[in-house]
Amino acid sequence: MPNCHYWPFAHRVAALGHLHRESELPGALAELRHRKPEFSCEFARERLFYIKEPEHLEGYLEGLRKAGLRSTVAS
């Protein structure tokens, strides 16, 4: 995907959410928001359309939610 420089940071946030690494989350979330302010769980769901197994996608999104990422883009 062109200009997808923010995905590694999203992956880090999801992993930290699953690992309950609360001390590392504020910095990771701040970096992701800096790189892609509109990133949200819904944004990820729309762009990860190529993940065919629903449980894999839900697992990823669950990590984002555990990390405190908002479900939708704030208006």
C-alpha positions in Angstrom: 0.0 0.0 0.0 1.5 3.4 -0.9 2.2 5.8 1.9 1.5 3.1 4.6 4.3 4.3 6.8 1.9 4.3 9.8 1.0 0.5 9.8 4.0 -0.6 11.8 2.9 1.8 14.5 -0.6 0.4 14.4 0.7 -3.1 14.7 2.8 -2.0 17.7 -0.3 -0.5 19.4 -2.4 -3.6 18.8 0.4 -5.8 20.2 0.8 -3.6 23.3 -2.9 -3.7 23.8 -2.9 -7.5 23.9 0.1 -7.6 26.1 -1.3 -5.1 28.6 1.8 -2.9 28.4 0.1 0.2 29.7 3.3 2.0 30.4 4.3 1.9 26.7 0.8 2.7 25.3 0.7 6.5 25.6 3.8 6.9 23.5 2.8 4.3 21.0 -0.7 5.8 20.6 0.8 9.3 20.3 3.2 8.2 17.6 0.4 6.5 15.6 -1.9 9.6 15.9 1.0 11.8 14.8 1.6 9.7 11.7 -2.1 9.1 10.9 -4.5 11.3 12.9 -7.6 9.7 11.4 -6.5 6.2 12.4 -9.3 4.3 14.2 -10.6 0.8 14.5 -13.1 1.4 11.7 -10.3 2.9 9.6 -8.3 -0.3 10.1 -11.3 -2.5 9.4 -11.9 -0.8 6.1 -8.2 -1.0 5.0 -7.6 -4.6 6.1 -10.2 -5.9 3.7 -7.8 -8.6 2.5 -7.8 -10.4 5.8 -10.2 -13.2 5.0 -10.6 -14.9 8.4 -13.0 -12.8 10.5 -11.4 -14.0 13.7 -8.0 -12.7 12.6 -9.3 -9.3 11.9 -11.3 -9.2 15.1 -8.3 -10.2 17.1 -6.3 -7.3 15.6 -9.1 -4.8 16.2 -9.5 -6.1 19.8 -5.8 -5.3 20.4 -6.4 -1.8 19.2 -9.5 -1.4 21.4 -7.6 -2.8 24.4 -4.9 -0.2 23.7 -7.6 2.6 23.9 -7.8 3.4 20.3 -11.2 4.9 19.4 -13.6 2.9 17.3 -14.4 5.7 14.8 -12.8 8.9 13.7 -13.6 11.8 16.0 -15.8 14.4 14.3 
